[in-house]
């Protein structure tokens, strides 16, 4: 069995993926801006991610911008039958340090068409609103995506960086199969959204799954890692997988070595005492 497949399966609507995906944000240039230093190496990372058993690859039009989606198509198209590509729209990048919300209907329509073109698909498996726009009614943005779904351009819809209230509102507009919010050992402030996803059977995709690294330096994580013959990063990912059956981590990297390390987390089984200590 491929390493990432050891995490077991999870459903995204009528699609089934392994419960440890791959985040394709870091195959771009520094600050998630521009091309990577070595495009060939970046493509090799994406190929290796699929070889390791990551059957969900998550990206966004803002990564680069546009670079991550383009590299995915260069590396993996035509896509293997079991591979699910998820992308996001609703953030724009005026510069390397800027991530500005834009949930205007006209922008989202253009964003979806751009992602279809760059990914070389006729329908996007999973399209997620990257973030609510404080200047556009959330229902207006979601209704636009629901319209594009009915038009056949989107298979399944997800949301990102939302509250429970926004998730509930989105679900009144269209079926939602995933939520992508920040959650990791260092930051569990999103517990209420995770619980809402558990109750609804919605996949919860934690972005920044390893946090800023502070938790990985803690003595308890290092001690557990040493006992298991694992790395602290693997312990942190194994904790996420054990935390909830709807958890679908997507650790990302621009390094094959790190990709192989992260995939190995799927085979790690933490003891109950470990879970209590880490939580």
ZIDAWO-V981012 format. One record per helix or strand of 3 or more residues. SS is the DSSP state (H for helix, E for strand). FROM is the first residue (numbers start at 1). TO is the last residue. Records with the same first field share a line. If there is no record, write none. Layout:
BEGIN
SS = FROM-TO + FROM-TO
END
This chain:
BEGIN
H = 3-7 + 25-27 + 30-32 + 39-51 + 67-76 + 105-119 + 138-150 + 164-173 + 191-200 + 215-217 + 219-228 + 232-243 + 256-267 + 272-278
E = 9-12 + 15-18 + 56-58 + 84-89 + 124-129 + 154-160 + 176-182 + 203-207
END
